[in-house]
Amino acid sequence: MEQSYQAVIVGTGVAGLFCSLHLPRHWPVLLITKSDLESSDSFLAQGGICMLRDESDYAGYFEDTMKAGHYENRAESVELMIRNSQSVIRTLVGLGVDFAREADGSFRFTREGAHSRPRILFHQDVTGQEITSKLLAEAKRRPNLTLLEYTAMVDLLVENGQCSGILAQYADGSLHPIRAEYTILASGGIGGRYVHSTNFPHLTGDALDIAARYGIRLEHLDYVQFHPTTLYSTKPGRRFLISESVRGEGAVLYNHNMERFVNELLPRDLVTAAIRKEMEREKVPFVWLSMAPIPKEDILSHFPNIYRHCLEEGYDVTRQCIPVVPAQHYFMGGIWVDRDSKTSMDRLFAVGETSCNGVHGANRLASNSLLESLVFARRAANAITSSVQKERTSA
């Protein structure tokens, strides 16, 4: 049975949800996800989300992002992300997102690696869960939005060179064409292709393979970021992330002689390289991370999830070092998009980790992922809405 919508969105992480919430409320929109609604990497983001604090912070924020990305970033995209950060945060707060506050009610900011000053908003160490759950709750309240779990995109529908929807596979294995005036790919990263990754295993970059079949422009497929600190384990499956904000708050790295060997606040790729070098030199499978410099009350209030998980694994981070190792974390490449998240195929957009708008360059700056996803998802929604209005005016 064929279905028709104004838009179909593949993915229910922050990018897909935020895009859907900015489309007109009277449009019938379908969102599908390959797994359950809460198994997106957006739920896993720990550290936080960046925000331009004031005009005096702009030059520093821009330079921090460019420097971390080895100046291979698309400068226009970086500017768009930073300039739109405050309005995105206002929208999130309006949807009920609860960021940490100072005693006077102002935002409390934390700092992470390669940031020249604190500019990261957070909710304990589950910022992604806080943001995504509030967006999901709002999406469920919208009568024009339909959300389908365990539904995968297996192909695009293409007519006369433009996208006209997707071919979806339902949980029972049946295939169904879903027609849509506009299609938005928001299906996440490629962590499922790696043995050791912080990503959910079902995120295997399906959209990239499908896009390649149609000659849709791809960019920087070799730009893959490894997070320096995930909890070392011999168990199979996804690796548990130890947030960069832990090091931003003072945690330090030691080798097996309990010697510091790197500046913990360097960009992720440099810290990862230093850890790998030290592991190779010592012929060991991990290094140690100590949270001893962080007051116990700060650990329990800022990092309760990390504290609980490590305790379950046998490590009390308030008293013991924990073993950490780099793991695949983020994909900076993807389906090429312009400033409005439009791909090289007409009526096809891509947002979030699936897309490559050039913000991150060759290496993503910590806590830019949620912000980038939200800014460019909203731009996609606005561009689609504007296109439809123009079409109807000229008709």
SEZA-157814 format. One record per residue (C-alpha): x, z, y; residue number from 1. Coordinates in steps of 0.2 Angstrom, whole numbers, plus 5000, padded with zeros to 4 digits. Layout:
N
+------+------+------+-----+
|    u |    w |    v |   i |
+------+------+------+-----+
|    X |    Z |    Y | NUM |
...
+------+------+------+-----+
//
This chain:
395
+------+------+------+-----+
|    u |    w |    v |   i |
+------+------+------+-----+
| 5000 | 5000 | 5000 |   1 |
| 5007 | 4995 | 5017 |   2 |
| 5007 | 5007 | 5031 |   3 |
| 5009 | 5003 | 5050 |   4 |
| 5016 | 5014 | 5064 |   5 |
| 5021 | 5012 | 5082 |   6 |
| 5038 | 5020 | 5076 |   7 |
| 5046 | 5026 | 5060 |   8 |
| 5061 | 5038 | 5061 |   9 |
| 5072 | 5040 | 5046 |  10 |
| 5079 | 5058 | 5047 |  11 |
| 5072 | 5075 | 5052 |  12 |
| 5087 | 5083 | 5060 |  13 |
| 5088 | 5087 | 5079 |  14 |
| 5091 | 5068 | 5083 |  15 |
| 5075 | 5062 | 5074 |  16 |
| 5064 | 5077 | 5079 |  17 |
| 5069 | 5076 | 5097 |  18 |
| 5067 | 5057 | 5098 |  19 |
| 5049 | 5059 | 5091 |  20 |
| 5045 | 5073 | 5103 |  21 |
| 5049 | 5061 | 5118 |  22 |
| 5038 | 5047 | 5112 |  23 |
| 5021 | 5046 | 5119 |  24 |
| 5009 | 5058 | 5111 |  25 |
| 4996 | 5045 | 5107 |  26 |
| 5008 | 5034 | 5097 |  27 |
| 5007 | 5036 | 5078 |  28 |
| 5025 | 5040 | 5072 |  29 |
| 5031 | 5043 | 5055 |  30 |
| 5047 | 5053 | 5051 |  31 |
| 5054 | 5053 | 5033 |  32 |
| 5068 | 5063 | 5025 |  33 |
| 5077 | 5061 | 5009 |  34 |
| 5076 | 5079 | 5004 |  35 |
| 5065 | 5093 | 5011 |  36 |
| 5063 | 5096 | 5030 |  37 |
| 5076 | 5110 | 5031 |  38 |
| 5090 | 5101 | 5022 |  39 |
| 5098 | 5092 | 5037 |  40 |
| 5115 | 5096 | 5043 |  41 |
| 5107 | 5101 | 5060 |  42 |
| 5101 | 5117 | 5052 |  43 |
| 5119 | 5121 | 5047 |  44 |
| 5127 | 5120 | 5064 |  45 |
| 5134 | 5137 | 5068 |  46 |
| 5145 | 5137 | 5083 |  47 |
| 5133 | 5132 | 5097 |  48 |
| 5129 | 5118 | 5110 |  49 |
| 5139 | 5113 | 5125 |  50 |
| 5132 | 5113 | 5143 |  51 |
| 5139 | 5109 | 5160 |  52 |
| 5140 | 5125 | 5168 |  53 |
| 5141 | 5119 | 5186 |  54 |
| 5148 | 5104 | 5196 |  55 |
| 5165 | 5113 | 5196 |  56 |
| 5165 | 5112 | 5177 |  57 |
| 5162 | 5093 | 5176 |  58 |
| 5180 | 5087 | 5177 |  59 |
| 5186 | 5100 | 5165 |  60 |
| 5172 | 5096 | 5152 |  61 |
| 5175 | 5077 | 5154 |  62 |
| 5194 | 5079 | 5151 |  63 |
| 5192 | 5091 | 5136 |  64 |
| 5180 | 5079 | 5128 |  65 |
| 5191 | 5064 | 5131 |  66 |
| 5207 | 5073 | 5126 |  67 |
| 5200 | 5079 | 5110 |  68 |
| 5195 | 5061 | 5106 |  69 |
| 5212 | 5055 | 5110 |  70 |
| 5205 | 5045 | 5124 |  71 |
| 5196 | 5033 | 5113 |  72 |
| 5180 | 5039 | 5119 |  73 |
| 5167 | 5028 | 5128 |  74 |
| 5168 | 5036 | 5146 |  75 |
| 5151 | 5030 | 5151 |  76 |
| 5144 | 5039 | 5135 |  77 |
| 5153 | 5055 | 5139 |  78 |
| 5147 | 5055 | 5157 |  79 |
| 5129 | 5053 | 5151 |  80 |
| 5130 | 5067 | 5139 |  81 |
| 5138 | 5079 | 5151 |  82 |
| 5126 | 5075 | 5165 |  83 |
| 5111 | 5076 | 5154 |  84 |
| 5116 | 5093 | 5146 |  85 |
| 5107 | 5105 | 5158 |  86 |
| 5090 | 5096 | 5157 |  87 |
| 5091 | 5095 | 5138 |  88 |
| 5095 | 5114 | 5138 |  89 |
| 5080 | 5117 | 5149 |  90 |
| 5069 | 5107 | 5137 |  91 |
| 5075 | 5117 | 5122 |  92 |
| 5072 | 5134 | 5131 |  93 |
| 5054 | 5127 | 5135 |  94 |
| 5052 | 5124 | 5117 |  95 |
| 5056 | 5142 | 5113 |  96 |
| 5075 | 5141 | 5108 |  97 |
| 5083 | 5158 | 5111 |  98 |
| 5101 | 5157 | 5117 |  99 |
| 5111 | 5173 | 5119 | 100 |
| 5110 | 5181 | 5136 | 101 |
| 5120 | 5193 | 5147 | 102 |
| 5112 | 5209 | 5153 | 103 |
| 5106 | 5201 | 5169 | 104 |
| 5097 | 5187 | 5159 | 105 |
| 5109 | 5173 | 5162 | 106 |
| 5116 | 5163 | 5148 | 107 |
| 5131 | 5170 | 5138 | 108 |
| 5144 | 5157 | 5135 | 109 |
| 5157 | 5157 | 5121 | 110 |
| 5173 | 5146 | 5120 | 111 |
| 5179 | 5135 | 5105 | 112 |
| 5195 | 5126 | 5101 | 113 |
| 5201 | 5113 | 5114 | 114 |
| 5189 | 5119 | 5128 | 115 |
| 5197 | 5124 | 5144 | 116 |
| 5183 | 5137 | 5148 | 117 |
| 5168 | 5145 | 5139 | 118 |
| 5153 | 5132 | 5141 | 119 |
| 5145 | 5134 | 5124 | 120 |
| 5128 | 5142 | 5122 | 121 |
| 5124 | 5150 | 5105 | 122 |
| 5111 | 5160 | 5095 | 123 |
| 5121 | 5171 | 5084 | 124 |
| 5130 | 5160 | 5072 | 125 |
| 5115 | 5150 | 5067 | 126 |
| 5113 | 5139 | 5083 | 127 |
| 5108 | 5124 | 5073 | 128 |
| 5095 | 5133 | 5063 | 129 |
| 5087 | 5140 | 5079 | 130 |
| 5086 | 5123 | 5088 | 131 |
| 5081 | 5113 | 5073 | 132 |
| 5067 | 5125 | 5067 | 133 |
| 5060 | 5126 | 5085 | 134 |
| 5059 | 5107 | 5086 | 135 |
| 5052 | 5105 | 5068 | 136 |
| 5039 | 5118 | 5073 | 137 |
| 5034 | 5108 | 5088 | 138 |
| 5034 | 5092 | 5078 | 139 |
| 5022 | 5099 | 5065 | 140 |
| 5010 | 5104 | 5079 | 141 |
| 5009 | 5086 | 5086 | 142 |
| 4994 | 5077 | 5078 | 143 |
| 5002 | 5060 | 5081 | 144 |
| 5018 | 5064 | 5070 | 145 |
| 5018 | 5062 | 5051 | 146 |
| 5032 | 5070 | 5042 | 147 |
| 5036 | 5065 | 5024 | 148 |
| 5048 | 5074 | 5013 | 149 |
| 5058 | 5067 | 4998 | 150 |
| 5056 | 5049 | 5005 | 151 |
| 5071 | 5038 | 5006 | 152 |
| 5074 | 5022 | 5015 | 153 |
| 5081 | 5009 | 5003 | 154 |
| 5080 | 4994 | 5014 | 155 |
| 5075 | 4987 | 5031 | 156 |
| 5061 | 4975 | 5034 | 157 |
| 5068 | 4961 | 5044 | 158 |
| 5058 | 4946 | 5051 | 159 |
| 5065 | 4933 | 5063 | 160 |
| 5081 | 4943 | 5065 | 161 |
| 5072 | 4958 | 5071 | 162 |
| 5068 | 4975 | 5062 | 163 |
| 5050 | 4977 | 5058 | 164 |
| 5051 | 4993 | 5048 | 165 |
| 5058 | 5000 | 5032 | 166 |
| 5056 | 4999 | 5013 | 167 |
| 5053 | 5017 | 5008 | 168 |
| 5055 | 5025 | 4990 | 169 |
| 5043 | 5040 | 4988 | 170 |
| 5047 | 5055 | 4977 | 171 |
| 5038 | 5047 | 4962 | 172 |
| 5050 | 5032 | 4963 | 173 |
| 5037 | 5020 | 4970 | 174 |
| 5042 | 5008 | 4984 | 175 |
| 5031 | 5005 | 4999 | 176 |
| 5034 | 4994 | 5015 | 177 |
| 5032 | 5004 | 5031 | 178 |
| 5029 | 4993 | 5046 | 179 |
| 5034 | 4999 | 5063 | 180 |
| 5036 | 4991 | 5080 | 181 |
| 5052 | 5001 | 5082 | 182 |
| 5063 | 5009 | 5069 | 183 |
| 5075 | 5023 | 5073 | 184 |
| 5089 | 5028 | 5061 | 185 |
| 5093 | 5046 | 5062 | 186 |
| 5099 | 5049 | 5044 | 187 |
| 5115 | 5060 | 5047 | 188 |
| 5133 | 5058 | 5041 | 189 |
| 5143 | 5054 | 5025 | 190 |
| 5148 | 5071 | 5018 | 191 |
| 5140 | 5067 | 5001 | 192 |
| 5153 | 5054 | 4998 | 193 |
| 5166 | 5068 | 4998 | 194 |
| 5170 | 5081 | 4985 | 195 |
| 5174 | 5094 | 4998 | 196 |
| 5162 | 5094 | 5013 | 197 |
| 5152 | 5105 | 5024 | 198 |
| 5137 | 5093 | 5023 | 199 |
| 5122 | 5092 | 5012 | 200 |
| 5127 | 5081 | 4997 | 201 |
| 5112 | 5070 | 4999 | 202 |
| 5119 | 5063 | 5015 | 203 |
| 5128 | 5048 | 5009 | 204 |
| 5128 | 5036 | 5023 | 205 |
| 5114 | 5025 | 5016 | 206 |
| 5110 | 5018 | 5033 | 207 |
| 5128 | 5011 | 5035 | 208 |
| 5127 | 5001 | 5019 | 209 |
| 5110 | 4994 | 5023 | 210 |
| 5116 | 4990 | 5040 | 211 |
| 5131 | 4981 | 5033 | 212 |
| 5120 | 4970 | 5022 | 213 |
| 5111 | 4963 | 5038 | 214 |
| 5127 | 4961 | 5048 | 215 |
| 5122 | 4975 | 5060 | 216 |
| 5137 | 4980 | 5070 | 217 |
| 5147 | 4995 | 5064 | 218 |
| 5161 | 5004 | 5073 | 219 |
| 5175 | 5016 | 5068 | 220 |
| 5171 | 5019 | 5050 | 221 |
| 5188 | 5027 | 5048 | 222 |
| 5184 | 5041 | 5061 | 223 |
| 5181 | 5055 | 5050 | 224 |
| 5183 | 5073 | 5055 | 225 |
| 5189 | 5087 | 5044 | 226 |
| 5184 | 5105 | 5049 | 227 |
| 5200 | 5116 | 5049 | 228 |
| 5191 | 5132 | 5042 | 229 |
| 5179 | 5132 | 5028 | 230 |
| 5178 | 5147 | 5015 | 231 |
| 5190 | 5142 | 5001 | 232 |
| 5181 | 5142 | 4984 | 233 |
| 5183 | 5135 | 4967 | 234 |
| 5165 | 5133 | 4965 | 235 |
| 5157 | 5115 | 4966 | 236 |
| 5146 | 5110 | 4980 | 237 |
| 5145 | 5111 | 4999 | 238 |
| 5158 | 5121 | 5008 | 239 |
| 5153 | 5136 | 5019 | 240 |
| 5159 | 5133 | 5037 | 241 |
| 5168 | 5147 | 5046 | 242 |
| 5163 | 5142 | 5064 | 243 |
| 5176 | 5137 | 5077 | 244 |
| 5169 | 5150 | 5088 | 245 |
| 5176 | 5163 | 5077 | 246 |
| 5193 | 5157 | 5083 | 247 |
| 5187 | 5155 | 5100 | 248 |
| 5183 | 5173 | 5100 | 249 |
| 5200 | 5178 | 5095 | 250 |
| 5202 | 5175 | 5076 | 251 |
| 5219 | 5170 | 5070 | 252 |
| 5227 | 5160 | 5056 | 253 |
| 5241 | 5167 | 5044 | 254 |
| 5251 | 5159 | 5030 | 255 |
| 5254 | 5169 | 5014 | 256 |
| 5268 | 5178 | 5023 | 257 |
| 5255 | 5184 | 5036 | 258 |
| 5264 | 5174 | 5049 | 259 |
| 5254 | 5164 | 5063 | 260 |
| 5259 | 5146 | 5062 | 261 |
| 5247 | 5137 | 5074 | 262 |
| 5238 | 5138 | 5091 | 263 |
| 5221 | 5141 | 5084 | 264 |
| 5212 | 5134 | 5099 | 265 |
| 5220 | 5116 | 5098 | 266 |
| 5208 | 5102 | 5094 | 267 |
| 5201 | 5102 | 5076 | 268 |
| 5212 | 5087 | 5069 | 269 |
| 5228 | 5096 | 5075 | 270 |
| 5223 | 5113 | 5067 | 271 |
| 5218 | 5104 | 5051 | 272 |
| 5235 | 5095 | 5051 | 273 |
| 5244 | 5111 | 5054 | 274 |
| 5235 | 5120 | 5040 | 275 |
| 5238 | 5106 | 5028 | 276 |
| 5256 | 5106 | 5032 | 277 |
| 5258 | 5125 | 5029 | 278 |
| 5248 | 5123 | 5013 | 279 |
| 5260 | 5110 | 5007 | 280 |
| 5275 | 5120 | 5012 | 281 |
| 5270 | 5135 | 5003 | 282 |
| 5262 | 5126 | 4988 | 283 |
| 5246 | 5135 | 4990 | 284 |
| 5227 | 5130 | 4990 | 285 |
| 5222 | 5139 | 5006 | 286 |
| 5228 | 5149 | 5021 | 287 |
| 5221 | 5166 | 5028 | 288 |
| 5210 | 5168 | 5043 | 289 |
| 5209 | 5185 | 5051 | 290 |
| 5194 | 5191 | 5062 | 291 |
| 5203 | 5208 | 5065 | 292 |
| 5206 | 5204 | 5084 | 293 |
| 5187 | 5203 | 5086 | 294 |
| 5178 | 5220 | 5088 | 295 |
| 5167 | 5225 | 5073 | 296 |
| 5151 | 5226 | 5084 | 297 |
| 5154 | 5208 | 5090 | 298 |
| 5157 | 5201 | 5073 | 299 |
| 5140 | 5209 | 5067 | 300 |
| 5131 | 5203 | 5082 | 301 |
| 5138 | 5186 | 5085 | 302 |
| 5143 | 5181 | 5067 | 303 |
| 5130 | 5190 | 5056 | 304 |
| 5128 | 5175 | 5044 | 305 |
| 5146 | 5173 | 5042 | 306 |
| 5148 | 5191 | 5039 | 307 |
| 5134 | 5192 | 5026 | 308 |
| 5140 | 5176 | 5017 | 309 |
| 5158 | 5181 | 5016 | 310 |
| 5153 | 5199 | 5010 | 311 |
| 5143 | 5190 | 4996 | 312 |
| 5159 | 5181 | 4991 | 313 |
| 5168 | 5197 | 4990 | 314 |
| 5176 | 5198 | 5008 | 315 |
| 5173 | 5210 | 5021 | 316 |
| 5178 | 5201 | 5037 | 317 |
| 5178 | 5217 | 5047 | 318 |
| 5193 | 5223 | 5036 | 319 |
| 5200 | 5209 | 5026 | 320 |
| 5207 | 5191 | 5029 | 321 |
| 5197 | 5177 | 5021 | 322 |
| 5204 | 5161 | 5013 | 323 |
| 5200 | 5145 | 5022 | 324 |
| 5204 | 5127 | 5019 | 325 |
| 5200 | 5111 | 5028 | 326 |
| 5185 | 5101 | 5022 | 327 |
| 5176 | 5085 | 5028 | 328 |
| 5164 | 5089 | 5042 | 329 |
| 5159 | 5075 | 5054 | 330 |
| 5158 | 5056 | 5055 | 331 |
| 5162 | 5050 | 5073 | 332 |
| 5160 | 5031 | 5068 | 333 |
| 5144 | 5023 | 5062 | 334 |
| 5131 | 5010 | 5068 | 335 |
| 5136 | 5004 | 5085 | 336 |
| 5124 | 5008 | 5099 | 337 |
| 5123 | 5005 | 5117 | 338 |
| 5120 | 5018 | 5131 | 339 |
| 5101 | 5018 | 5125 | 340 |
| 5105 | 5020 | 5107 | 341 |
| 5100 | 5002 | 5103 | 342 |
| 5109 | 4994 | 5089 | 343 |
| 5114 | 4975 | 5088 | 344 |
| 5097 | 4971 | 5079 | 345 |
| 5082 | 4970 | 5090 | 346 |
| 5069 | 4984 | 5088 | 347 |
| 5082 | 4995 | 5079 | 348 |
| 5089 | 5011 | 5086 | 349 |
| 5101 | 5023 | 5079 | 350 |
| 5104 | 5041 | 5085 | 351 |
| 5114 | 5057 | 5079 | 352 |
| 5128 | 5056 | 5067 | 353 |
| 5122 | 5039 | 5060 | 354 |
| 5126 | 5031 | 5076 | 355 |
| 5142 | 5028 | 5086 | 356 |
| 5139 | 5028 | 5105 | 357 |
| 5158 | 5032 | 5108 | 358 |
| 5155 | 5050 | 5115 | 359 |
| 5167 | 5058 | 5102 | 360 |
| 5181 | 5045 | 5102 | 361 |
| 5193 | 5048 | 5087 | 362 |
| 5190 | 5067 | 5086 | 363 |
| 5174 | 5077 | 5091 | 364 |
| 5176 | 5091 | 5103 | 365 |
| 5168 | 5107 | 5096 | 366 |
| 5149 | 5109 | 5099 | 367 |
| 5147 | 5092 | 5107 | 368 |
| 5137 | 5086 | 5091 | 369 |
| 5120 | 5094 | 5095 | 370 |
| 5121 | 5090 | 5113 | 371 |
| 5126 | 5071 | 5110 | 372 |
| 5112 | 5070 | 5097 | 373 |
| 5099 | 5077 | 5109 | 374 |
| 5104 | 5067 | 5124 | 375 |
| 5105 | 5050 | 5116 | 376 |
| 5089 | 5053 | 5105 | 377 |
| 5079 | 5056 | 5121 | 378 |
| 5087 | 5040 | 5128 | 379 |
| 5081 | 5030 | 5113 | 380 |
| 5064 | 5037 | 5115 | 381 |
| 5063 | 5033 | 5134 | 382 |
| 5070 | 5015 | 5131 | 383 |
| 5057 | 5012 | 5117 | 384 |
| 5043 | 5018 | 5128 | 385 |
| 5049 | 5008 | 5143 | 386 |
| 5050 | 4992 | 5132 | 387 |
| 5033 | 4994 | 5126 | 388 |
| 5026 | 4997 | 5143 | 389 |
| 5034 | 4981 | 5149 | 390 |
| 5028 | 4971 | 5134 | 391 |
| 5010 | 4977 | 5138 | 392 |
| 5011 | 4974 | 5156 | 393 |
| 5017 | 4956 | 5154 | 394 |
| 5005 | 4952 | 5140 | 395 |
+------+------+------+-----+
//
